[in-house]
Amino acid sequence: DARIALRCAVGLDSYTPPTDEGFAAATSAIADVSAHIYTYEELEEDLATLSRLMPSRFTYSSLATTADGRNIYCAVLGSGFANKQIIVDAGIHGSEYLNPAAVMRAIEYCLRNYDAKVYDGKTVREILRDTDIYVFPMFNPDGIAISQFGLDGIRSSAIRENIQTIYKTQRNAGNTYDSFDTYLKEWKSNARGVDLNRNFMFEKDGKPYYSGLSSPAN
């Protein structure tokens, strides 16, 4: 739940004093969890800032580009060559756009407290000696833009037309009675109308299968 994740993130506000690299000049939090929304543009800015301030501890890159031209970023805590890997993802559903802010605050907390004992008597540095943490902070930036800003959040005219077609189809089928604006605020899928959370590929009886598709919005 986004609200639970956000409350957990707010609890990370008490930082140990930064002692090295660029954080010494960054006394206030970088990832803002106080706002009602956390946008793709804010994510890009925060990723760049964290990388600039802590280049030896944090890297990130774009692994793919969405239908509407946004990057799907992967951030890495660790060397990238550890024996164990953990994957964290957030922002799969468009309307759950507070989770990326919580994840980014958690990353910032780890970077600021690199040599503090944060888990089971171990420091972040010690944990990352044999474990890499891969974070996809905003898995569905197009869907988040739709939920936050409606059609104005989409750059492509073709995608905007397709979103309108999806709404009309769902409305005519009796799957929604919401107004168009309300429907977009609750938008869960990506820009093409695919609910990513219901489209993961699994293996069943030795064969790949998908978990199924659903309506783009609730």
C-alpha positions as CSV (number, residue, x, y, z in Angstrom):
1,D,0.0,0.0,0.0
2,A,1.4,3.4,-1.0
3,R,0.4,5.1,2.2
4,I,2.1,2.5,4.4
5,A,5.2,2.7,2.2
6,L,5.2,6.5,2.5
7,R,4.8,6.5,6.2
8,C,7.8,4.1,6.5
9,A,9.8,6.4,4.2
10,V,8.9,9.5,6.3
11,G,10.4,7.7,9.3
12,L,13.8,7.8,7.6
13,D,14.1,11.6,8.1
14,S,16.6,11.3,10.9
15,Y,19.9,11.0,9.2
16,T,23.3,10.4,10.7
17,P,25.6,13.3,9.9
18,P,27.2,12.8,6.5
19,T,30.9,12.4,6.8
20,D,32.2,12.1,3.2
21,E,31.7,12.8,-0.5
22,G,29.0,15.3,-1.6
23,F,26.4,14.7,1.1
24,A,28.3,16.9,3.4
25,A,26.8,19.9,1.6
26,A,23.3,18.3,1.2
27,T,21.9,18.5,4.7
28,S,18.2,18.4,3.7
29,A,16.5,15.5,2.1
30,I,16.8,15.1,-1.7
31,A,13.8,12.8,-2.4
32,D,10.7,14.7,-1.4
33,V,8.0,12.6,0.2
34,S,5.9,15.5,1.5
35,A,4.2,16.3,-1.8
36,H,0.9,14.8,-3.0
37,I,2.6,13.6,-6.2
38,Y,6.1,12.4,-7.2
39,T,6.7,12.9,-10.9
40,Y,8.9,11.3,-13.5
41,E,10.8,14.6,-13.8
42,E,11.4,14.7,-10.1
43,L,12.7,11.1,-10.2
44,E,15.2,12.0,-13.0
45,E,16.4,15.0,-11.0
46,D,16.8,13.0,-7.8
47,L,18.6,10.1,-9.5
48,A,21.1,12.5,-11.1
49,T,21.6,14.3,-7.8
50,L,22.3,11.1,-5.8
51,S,24.7,9.9,-8.5
52,R,26.5,13.2,-8.5
53,L,26.9,13.3,-4.8
54,M,27.7,9.7,-4.2
55,P,29.3,8.3,-7.4
56,S,31.3,5.6,-5.6
57,R,28.2,4.2,-3.9
58,F,25.4,4.6,-6.4
59,T,24.9,4.2,-10.2
60,Y,21.9,4.1,-12.4
61,S,21.0,3.7,-16.1
62,S,18.0,3.4,-18.4
63,L,17.2,-0.2,-19.4
64,A,14.3,0.6,-21.7
65,T,12.2,3.4,-23.2
66,T,8.4,3.5,-22.8
67,A,5.9,4.0,-25.6
68,D,5.7,7.7,-24.8
69,G,9.4,8.1,-24.7
70,R,10.2,8.0,-21.0
71,N,13.1,6.0,-19.5
72,I,12.7,3.0,-17.3
73,Y,15.6,3.5,-14.8
74,C,17.5,0.9,-12.8
75,A,19.5,2.1,-9.9
76,V,22.2,-0.1,-8.4
77,L,23.5,-0.2,-4.8
78,G,26.6,-2.3,-4.7
79,S,29.3,-3.3,-7.1
80,G,27.1,-5.0,-9.7
81,F,29.2,-8.1,-9.4
82,A,28.1,-9.6,-6.1
83,N,27.1,-13.2,-5.6
84,K,23.6,-12.3,-4.4
85,Q,21.1,-9.9,-5.9
86,I,17.9,-8.3,-4.7
87,I,15.4,-6.6,-7.0
88,V,13.1,-3.9,-5.8
89,D,10.4,-2.4,-8.0
90,A,7.9,0.4,-7.5
91,G,5.4,2.4,-9.6
92,I,4.1,-0.6,-11.5
93,H,0.5,0.7,-11.3
94,G,0.1,4.3,-12.5
95,S,-2.1,5.4,-9.7
96,E,0.4,4.2,-7.1
97,Y,2.8,7.0,-7.6
98,L,3.7,7.6,-4.0
99,N,5.7,4.4,-3.9
100,P,8.6,5.7,-6.1
101,A,9.1,8.5,-3.6
102,A,9.3,6.1,-0.7
103,V,11.8,3.9,-2.6
104,M,14.0,6.9,-3.5
105,R,14.0,8.0,0.1
106,A,15.0,4.6,1.2
107,I,17.9,4.7,-1.3
108,E,18.9,8.0,0.0
109,Y,18.8,6.7,3.6
110,C,21.1,3.9,2.8
111,L,23.6,6.2,1.0
112,R,23.6,8.7,3.9
113,N,24.0,5.9,6.5
114,Y,26.6,3.8,4.6
115,D,28.7,3.0,7.6
116,A,25.9,2.9,10.2
117,K,24.6,-0.4,11.5
118,V,21.1,-0.4,9.9
119,Y,20.2,-4.1,9.8
120,D,21.0,-7.1,12.1
121,G,24.2,-5.4,13.3
122,K,25.5,-4.8,9.8
123,T,26.3,-1.6,8.1
124,V,25.1,-0.8,4.6
125,R,28.7,-1.1,3.4
126,E,29.0,-4.6,4.9
127,I,25.6,-5.7,3.4
128,L,26.7,-4.6,-0.1
129,R,29.9,-6.5,0.0
130,D,28.2,-9.7,-1.1
131,T,24.8,-8.4,-2.2
132,D,23.7,-6.0,-5.0
133,I,20.4,-4.2,-4.8
134,Y,18.8,-3.4,-8.1
135,V,16.0,-0.8,-7.8
136,F,13.4,0.0,-10.5
137,P,12.0,3.1,-8.8
138,M,9.3,3.9,-11.4
139,F,8.5,0.9,-13.5
140,N,5.5,2.6,-15.3
141,P,6.3,6.3,-15.8
142,D,3.8,6.7,-18.6
143,G,1.0,5.3,-16.5
144,I,2.0,7.5,-13.6
145,A,1.9,10.5,-15.9
146,I,-1.6,9.6,-17.0
147,S,-2.8,9.2,-13.4
148,Q,-1.2,12.5,-12.3
149,F,-2.0,14.7,-15.3
150,G,-4.6,13.0,-17.5
151,L,-4.1,13.3,-21.2
152,D,-1.9,16.3,-20.6
153,G,0.7,13.9,-19.2
154,I,1.0,12.1,-22.6
155,R,3.2,13.5,-25.4
156,S,2.0,11.3,-28.3
157,S,-1.2,12.2,-30.0
158,A,-1.7,8.6,-31.1
159,I,-1.4,7.4,-27.6
160,R,-3.8,10.0,-26.4
161,E,-6.4,8.9,-29.0
162,N,-5.9,5.3,-28.0
163,I,-6.5,6.1,-24.3
164,Q,-9.8,7.7,-25.3
165,T,-10.7,4.7,-27.3
166,I,-9.9,2.4,-24.3
167,Y,-12.2,4.5,-22.1
168,K,-15.1,4.5,-24.6
169,T,-14.7,0.7,-25.0
170,Q,-14.7,0.1,-21.2
171,R,-17.6,2.5,-20.8
172,N,-19.7,0.9,-23.5
173,A,-19.0,-2.6,-22.0
174,G,-20.3,-1.5,-18.6
175,N,-16.9,-1.9,-17.0
176,T,-16.8,1.6,-15.7
177,Y,-19.2,4.4,-15.0
178,D,-16.6,6.9,-14.0
179,S,-16.2,10.2,-15.8
180,F,-13.2,10.3,-18.1
181,D,-11.2,12.5,-15.7
182,T,-11.9,10.1,-12.8
183,Y,-11.1,7.1,-14.9
184,L,-7.6,8.5,-15.8
185,K,-6.9,9.4,-12.1
186,E,-7.4,5.7,-11.3
187,W,-5.4,4.5,-14.3
188,K,-3.2,1.5,-13.5
189,S,-1.8,0.3,-16.8
190,N,1.0,1.6,-19.1
191,A,0.3,4.0,-22.0
192,R,-0.8,1.1,-24.2
193,G,-3.4,-0.1,-21.7
194,V,-1.5,-3.1,-20.4
195,D,-1.7,-3.8,-16.7
196,L,2.0,-4.7,-16.0
197,N,1.2,-6.2,-12.7
198,R,-1.1,-8.8,-14.4
199,N,1.2,-9.3,-17.3
200,F,4.3,-11.0,-15.7
201,M,5.4,-14.1,-17.4
202,F,5.6,-17.3,-15.3
203,E,6.3,-20.9,-16.1
204,K,3.6,-23.5,-15.7
205,D,4.0,-27.2,-16.6
206,G,7.3,-26.3,-18.2
207,K,5.7,-23.7,-20.5
208,P,5.7,-19.9,-20.2
209,Y,2.3,-18.2,-19.5
210,Y,1.2,-14.8,-18.6
211,S,-0.8,-13.9,-15.4
212,G,-3.5,-12.3,-17.4
213,L,-4.7,-8.8,-18.5
214,S,-7.2,-6.5,-16.8
215,S,-9.0,-3.3,-17.3
216,P,-6.5,-0.3,-17.6
217,A,-8.2,1.4,-14.6
218,N,-10.0,0.1,-11.5
